Amino acid sequence: DAIVEGNDILKNLLAKVRHERFDREMARLSPEQRAVCAALYDRNLLVNAGPGSGKTYVLMMRCAQLIHEQGIKPQEILVLAFNRAVVFEIRKRIRDLFRDLGYGSYVRRLDVSTFHGFALRQIEQTVNLSEEDAIGEVVHRFARQITEDEAFAQGMAGRYKAILVDEFQDMNEDFYAVVQALARYCEGGAMVIGDDDQDVLAWNRRDWQRKHGGETALEAVDYFQRYHEAFSPEKHGLGRNYRSVPEIVCRTSDMIGKASRGLELRRMKIGMHLEADRPAADGEGASFILPFEPTTLEKVILKAIQRGDGDGSHESVAILCRTNAECTQVHQRLAVHDEIRRAGLSVMGSEDFALHQLRATGALMDICAGRDAWESVDEST
């Protein structure tokens, strides 16, 4: 933007490019996804999204829509997630999307952070990051401060016009206190998006209760309900699965429903229609048990490649192995086939991350940042 400032021709050209590319990306969304992204910035939103429904893409397009259509500055948007890996993934995908839309210069001004990282930036207390559970203690102190100090909460949240919270099903009492304060005191609205069927952190809430005492919700659905009662948000459901074939969607939905009834767990998706976006072709979506032979995998993959060459579908094939050693063996066996190798053969999780992106490195940097001298770092750290 600084480059085209003062040049009306370049400015108009950039605006045209942005408009065309933004419209193209919005057209890719389903009506349900588009409704979430296009909501006014000052609306509170509660989005319950099923697996494979494009949660991260919707979150990114919400950011883009707020900037492109509603004129929100990128530094007025806060995106919160629960771990470093998710934050790096969101940052990377936002960077790629914004560059394609012509907003590459906006990426660095967008505030994308973990709850822990956001808390560390806000509180002034010295934190001993070498102690066990110290990171969780940071969020706990932060949650108490924003709950008890209204002026602090207003000053912190008042910088933002849009709050976006990913994986809302991972809430505990401290995280929810942060979300509640941000939603209450920000200059716009908050969007929380998650899947209550993917609630696997009841142990974290029990651990919180053991450490801090008091009552705490043990199911994610409680936090969805509390947010709804506190802020009367627009409720949206994303039930279309873009990742799985119909049989997988049907079987998993049936299994989750039976398990919930058997364990007497509450679900928000009762009555919500979950469906696969891709229709099942002849033979697709069915389960097969094939005899294990040296050429079994090659036959399955070559058949998929041939189908793609015939109709242009270019489907993906996933191979799940029990161990890393098996993954290596399978990859080596398939790599000798030129046709399979040319189609694109890769081992998931084999991406080389920069040193600062590794969790262990990040933890070490946090420890060093919280110490006054190297001598104070324990040998056990």
Secondary structure, 3 states (H helix, E strand, C coil): CCCCCCCHHHHHHHHHHHHHHHHHHHHCCCHHHHHHHCCCCCCCEEEEECCCCCHHHHHHHHHHHHHHCCCCCHHHEEEEECCHHHHHHHHHHHHHHHHHHCCHHHHHHCEEEEHHHHHHHHCCCCCCCCCCCHHHHHHHHHHHHHHHCHHHHHHHHCCCCEEEECCHHHCCHHHHHHHHHHHHHCCCEEEEEECHHHCCCHHHHHHHHHHHCCCCCCCHHHHHHHHHHHHCCEEEEECEECCCCHHHHHHHHHHHHHHHHHHCCCCCCCCCCCEECCCCCCCCCCCCCCCCCCCHHHHHHHHHHHHHHHHCCCCCCCCCCCCHHHHHHHHHHHHCCHHHHHHHCCCCCCCCCCHHHCHHHHHHHHHHHCCCCHHHCCCCC
